[in-house]
Amino acid sequence: MLINYIIANISSTQNNLNMITEFFLLGFQVSQSSRISLFSFLLAIYCGTICGNLLIITLVSTSKNLHTPMYFFISQLSISDMIVISDIVPKILHILLNNGATISFADCITQFYFLGASETVECSLLGMMSYDRYVAICNPLRYSTIMTTRYCAIWTVIIWVFGYSIVLIYIITTAKLKFCGPNIIDHVFCDIIPILELACSDTYIAHLEIYLLCIPIVFVPTTVIVVTYTYIALEILSIPSSAGRHKAFSTCSSHLTVVSIFYWTMFSVYIFPSKGRTITTSKILSLLYTVFTPLINPIIYSLRNKDIIKAAHKAVSK
């Protein structure tokens, strides 16, 4: 894989400078019974998330009624969710069983790469989905001519390539840092802040890149979502009948719920002040957007969407 090749080449040039070749992830330092309970809980969430997202992907790809831009983007969101949780949970389960575990420098950076890239893709997808809802509600007569299959496919490719390319910039910078000790990461996975705290070289450029990359990764999609939903809200309020307003709002309520949960959990970890927050609280908040959000997304789109429920019933009856 390209990312492993890049990290391996960078790591080989740093071996004479770096004393650390692996990290030790502490995970949750609790009793054995608590770790077993948490292991069983996360394993159930992982299996449920994979099954739920695979169900959505299968229904969208096989049901003709779901061959629309909105459901196409939902299926792409499910793929991103499966990558995120598969990147994080297996290692956490290993940590819980062993009350901590070592992870090589290359594997640690690789884990962070797939997490960062997939979350970047998810941010962009949520922005694209808000634009889809904007066109559907504010320009319904032009919807079919704007949101064509070709248009959606092109933007999906751009989003995935963008997500997995732009994060490489930061990965290369992080991989070039020197780590001379200690090597203990008091976290449940390799996240950027715990990694930078262990670096013994200057991290100014790395921190600067965080702020600069946040503009296209986070703030541009957030701006798109805020602007489009402002126009959507104004359009819905202009509808004279309450039934019409309810029908229009129902078409974007699921997406708005997913956006709210995703950005609230992510901002609580990276944007909101962490002063006074315990390490355990930070770990739990990190699990919310990496583990629980991928589980909640298919539930929201399944329970609040009549088309998906209908397609599921039809698939079961066959």
C-alpha positions as CSV (number, residue, x, y, z in Angstrom):
1,M,0.0,0.0,0.0
2,L,1.1,3.5,-0.8
3,I,0.8,4.8,2.8
4,N,2.9,1.9,4.2
5,Y,5.5,2.5,1.5
6,I,5.8,6.2,2.3
7,I,6.0,5.6,6.1
8,A,8.5,2.8,5.7
9,N,10.8,5.0,3.6
10,I,10.5,7.9,6.0
11,S,11.0,5.7,9.0
12,S,14.1,4.1,7.5
13,T,15.8,7.5,7.2
14,Q,14.9,8.3,10.8
15,N,16.1,5.2,12.5
16,N,19.4,6.7,13.4
17,L,17.6,9.7,15.0
18,N,14.6,8.1,16.5
19,M,15.1,5.9,19.6
20,I,11.4,4.8,19.5
21,T,10.1,2.4,17.0
22,E,6.9,1.5,18.7
23,F,4.3,3.0,21.1
24,F,2.3,1.5,24.0
25,L,-1.4,2.3,24.0
26,L,-2.8,2.3,27.5
27,G,-6.5,2.1,26.6
28,F,-8.8,2.1,29.6
29,Q,-7.0,1.3,32.9
30,V,-9.9,-0.3,34.7
31,S,-10.6,-3.7,36.4
32,Q,-10.5,-6.9,34.4
33,S,-14.3,-7.3,34.7
34,S,-14.9,-3.8,33.4
35,R,-12.5,-4.4,30.5
36,I,-14.4,-7.7,29.6
37,S,-17.7,-5.9,29.7
38,L,-16.4,-3.1,27.5
39,F,-14.8,-5.6,25.2
40,S,-18.2,-7.4,24.7
41,F,-20.0,-4.0,24.3
42,L,-17.6,-2.7,21.6
43,L,-17.6,-6.1,19.8
44,A,-21.4,-6.0,19.7
45,I,-21.3,-2.4,18.4
46,Y,-18.7,-3.3,15.8
47,C,-20.7,-6.3,14.5
48,G,-23.9,-4.2,14.5
49,T,-22.2,-1.3,12.6
50,I,-20.8,-3.5,9.9
51,C,-24.1,-5.4,9.4
52,G,-26.2,-2.1,9.4
53,N,-24.0,-0.3,6.9
54,L,-23.7,-3.4,4.7
55,L,-27.4,-3.6,4.7
56,I,-27.8,0.0,3.5
57,I,-25.1,-0.5,0.8
58,T,-26.8,-3.7,-0.4
59,L,-30.3,-2.2,-0.4
60,V,-29.1,1.0,-2.2
61,S,-27.3,-1.1,-4.9
62,T,-30.1,-3.6,-5.5
63,S,-33.3,-1.6,-5.0
64,K,-34.3,0.5,-8.0
65,N,-36.4,2.8,-5.8
66,L,-33.2,3.8,-4.0
67,H,-31.2,4.6,-7.1
68,T,-31.2,8.3,-6.4
69,P,-28.4,10.8,-5.5
70,M,-29.4,11.0,-1.8
71,Y,-29.3,7.2,-1.3
72,F,-26.1,7.0,-3.4
73,F,-24.4,9.4,-1.0
74,I,-25.8,7.5,2.0
75,S,-24.2,4.4,0.7
76,Q,-20.9,6.2,0.3
77,L,-21.2,7.4,3.9
78,S,-21.7,3.8,5.0
79,I,-18.5,2.8,3.3
80,S,-16.7,5.6,5.1
81,D,-18.2,4.6,8.4
82,M,-17.1,0.9,8.0
83,I,-13.5,2.0,7.2
84,V,-13.4,4.2,10.3
85,I,-14.7,1.6,12.8
86,S,-12.7,-1.2,11.2
87,D,-9.6,1.0,11.6
88,I,-10.2,1.7,15.3
89,V,-12.2,-1.1,17.0
90,P,-10.1,-4.3,16.3
91,K,-7.0,-2.6,17.9
92,I,-9.1,-1.4,20.9
93,L,-10.4,-4.9,21.4
94,H,-6.8,-6.2,21.5
95,I,-5.9,-3.5,24.0
96,L,-8.8,-4.4,26.3
97,L,-7.9,-8.1,26.3
98,N,-4.2,-7.3,27.1
99,N,-4.7,-4.3,29.3
100,G,-2.7,-2.2,26.9
101,A,-0.8,-3.1,23.7
102,T,2.2,-2.1,21.7
103,I,1.8,-0.7,18.2
104,S,4.7,0.0,15.8
105,F,5.4,3.5,14.6
106,A,4.4,2.7,11.1
107,D,1.1,1.0,12.2
108,C,0.3,3.9,14.5
109,I,0.7,6.5,11.7
110,T,-1.2,4.2,9.3
111,Q,-4.1,4.0,11.7
112,F,-4.2,7.7,12.1
113,Y,-4.0,8.1,8.3
114,F,-7.1,6.0,7.6
115,L,-9.0,7.7,10.4
116,G,-8.1,11.2,9.2
117,A,-8.8,10.4,5.6
118,S,-12.1,8.7,6.2
119,E,-13.3,11.5,8.5
120,T,-12.3,14.0,5.8
121,V,-14.4,12.0,3.3
122,E,-17.3,12.0,5.7
123,C,-17.2,15.7,6.2
124,S,-17.2,16.3,2.5
125,L,-20.0,13.8,1.9
126,L,-22.2,15.5,4.5
127,G,-21.6,18.8,2.8
128,M,-22.5,17.2,-0.6
129,M,-25.6,15.7,0.9
130,S,-26.7,19.1,2.3
131,Y,-26.3,20.5,-1.2
132,D,-28.4,17.7,-2.6
133,R,-31.2,18.5,-0.1
134,Y,-30.9,22.2,-1.0
135,V,-31.4,21.5,-4.7
136,A,-34.3,19.1,-3.9
137,I,-36.2,21.6,-1.8
138,C,-35.2,25.0,-3.3
139,N,-35.0,24.0,-6.9
140,P,-37.2,20.8,-7.3
141,L,-37.9,21.4,-11.0
142,R,-34.2,21.4,-11.9
143,Y,-33.2,18.6,-9.5
144,S,-33.0,15.9,-12.1
145,T,-30.9,18.0,-14.5
146,I,-28.5,19.2,-11.7
147,M,-28.1,16.0,-9.7
148,T,-27.4,13.7,-12.5
149,T,-25.7,10.3,-12.2
150,R,-22.6,11.6,-13.9
151,Y,-22.4,14.7,-11.6
152,C,-22.8,12.6,-8.4
153,A,-20.2,10.1,-9.6
154,I,-17.6,12.8,-10.4
155,W,-18.1,14.5,-7.1
156,T,-17.9,11.2,-5.2
157,V,-14.5,10.4,-6.9
158,I,-13.3,13.9,-6.1
159,I,-14.3,13.6,-2.5
160,W,-12.6,10.2,-2.0
161,V,-9.4,11.2,-3.8
162,F,-9.3,14.5,-1.9
163,G,-9.8,12.9,1.4
164,Y,-7.1,10.3,1.0
165,S,-4.7,12.7,-0.6
166,I,-4.8,15.8,1.5
167,V,-4.2,13.9,4.7
168,L,-1.0,12.5,3.3
169,I,0.5,16.0,3.6
170,Y,0.1,15.8,7.3
171,I,1.1,12.2,7.6
172,I,4.4,12.9,5.9
173,T,5.1,15.8,8.3
174,T,4.2,13.7,11.4
175,A,6.2,10.7,10.2
176,K,9.3,12.9,10.0
177,L,9.1,14.0,13.6
178,K,11.6,12.5,16.1
179,F,10.4,10.5,19.0
180,C,13.0,9.8,21.7
181,G,10.9,8.9,24.7
182,P,8.6,8.3,26.5
183,N,6.6,6.0,24.2
184,I,3.4,5.6,26.2
185,I,0.2,6.9,24.6
186,D,-2.6,7.3,27.2
187,H,-5.4,6.8,24.6
188,V,-7.3,4.1,22.9
189,F,-6.0,4.7,19.4
190,C,-3.3,6.7,17.6
191,D,-4.7,10.2,17.4
192,I,-2.9,13.3,16.4
193,I,-2.8,15.2,19.7
194,P,-1.4,12.3,21.8
195,I,1.2,11.6,19.1
196,L,2.5,15.2,18.9
197,E,2.7,15.3,22.7
198,L,5.4,12.6,22.5
199,A,7.5,14.2,19.8
200,C,10.9,15.5,21.0
201,S,11.4,17.6,17.9
202,D,9.8,20.9,17.0
203,T,6.1,20.4,16.2
204,Y,5.4,24.0,15.1
205,I,5.0,23.0,11.4
206,A,2.8,20.1,12.4
207,H,0.5,22.3,14.5
208,L,0.4,24.9,11.7
209,E,-0.7,22.3,9.2
210,I,-3.5,21.2,11.5
211,Y,-5.0,24.7,11.4
212,L,-4.4,25.2,7.6
213,L,-5.8,21.8,6.7
214,C,-8.9,22.4,8.8
215,I,-10.0,25.0,6.3
216,P,-10.7,22.7,3.4
217,I,-11.4,19.6,5.5
218,V,-13.7,20.9,8.2
219,F,-14.7,24.6,7.7
220,V,-15.5,24.5,4.0
221,P,-18.0,21.6,4.3
222,T,-19.4,23.2,7.5
223,T,-20.0,26.4,5.7
224,V,-21.7,24.6,2.8
225,I,-24.0,22.9,5.4
226,V,-24.8,26.1,7.2
227,V,-25.5,28.1,4.1
228,T,-27.6,25.4,2.3
229,Y,-29.7,24.7,5.4
230,T,-30.3,28.5,5.9
231,Y,-31.8,28.6,2.4
232,I,-33.7,25.3,3.1
233,A,-35.1,26.8,6.3
234,L,-36.2,29.9,4.6
235,E,-37.8,27.9,1.8
236,I,-39.7,25.6,4.2
237,L,-41.0,28.6,6.2
238,S,-42.4,30.1,3.0
239,I,-44.6,27.1,2.4
240,P,-48.1,28.1,3.4
241,S,-49.5,24.7,4.7
242,S,-48.2,23.0,7.8
243,A,-48.4,19.6,6.0
244,G,-46.2,20.9,3.2
245,R,-43.7,22.3,5.7
246,H,-43.6,18.9,7.5
247,K,-43.2,17.0,4.3
248,A,-40.3,19.2,3.1
249,F,-38.6,19.1,6.4
250,S,-38.9,15.3,6.6
251,T,-36.8,14.9,3.5
252,C,-33.8,16.3,5.2
253,S,-34.4,15.5,8.9
254,S,-32.3,12.3,8.9
255,H,-29.4,14.1,7.3
256,L,-29.6,17.0,9.7
257,T,-29.6,14.6,12.6
258,V,-26.5,12.8,11.4
259,V,-24.8,16.1,10.8
260,S,-25.6,17.3,14.3
261,I,-24.3,14.2,15.9
262,F,-21.1,13.9,13.8
263,Y,-20.1,17.6,14.2
264,W,-21.0,17.7,17.9
265,T,-18.8,14.7,18.8
266,M,-15.9,15.8,16.5
267,F,-15.9,19.4,17.7
268,S,-16.1,18.3,21.3
269,V,-12.8,16.5,20.8
270,Y,-10.8,18.9,18.6
271,I,-12.4,22.3,18.7
272,F,-14.0,22.9,22.1
273,P,-11.6,23.8,25.0
274,S,-10.3,20.7,26.8
275,K,-9.3,22.5,30.0
276,G,-10.6,20.6,33.0
277,R,-11.5,17.6,30.9
278,T,-10.1,14.3,32.3
279,I,-8.2,11.8,30.1
280,T,-11.0,9.3,30.5
281,T,-13.6,11.8,29.3
282,S,-11.4,12.6,26.2
283,K,-11.2,8.8,25.5
284,I,-15.0,8.4,25.7
285,L,-15.6,11.5,23.5
286,S,-13.1,10.0,20.9
287,L,-15.1,6.8,20.9
288,L,-18.3,8.7,20.3
289,Y,-17.3,9.9,16.8
290,T,-15.1,7.0,15.8
291,V,-17.3,4.1,17.1
292,F,-20.8,5.2,18.0
293,T,-21.4,7.6,15.1
294,P,-20.9,4.9,12.5
295,L,-23.5,2.8,14.4
296,I,-26.0,5.6,14.8
297,N,-25.9,6.6,11.1
298,P,-27.5,3.5,9.6
299,I,-30.0,3.4,12.5
300,I,-31.1,6.9,11.8
301,Y,-31.4,6.4,8.0
302,S,-33.2,3.1,8.5
303,L,-35.7,4.1,11.2
304,R,-36.5,7.5,9.8
305,N,-36.6,6.6,6.2
306,K,-39.7,4.9,4.7
307,D,-38.0,4.1,1.4
308,I,-35.2,2.1,3.1
309,I,-37.7,0.3,5.4
310,K,-39.9,-0.5,2.4
311,A,-36.8,-1.8,0.4
312,A,-35.7,-3.9,3.4
313,H,-39.2,-5.5,3.8
314,K,-39.2,-6.2,0.0
315,A,-35.8,-7.8,0.2
316,V,-36.9,-10.0,3.2
317,S,-40.1,-11.1,1.5
318,K,-38.1,-12.2,-1.5
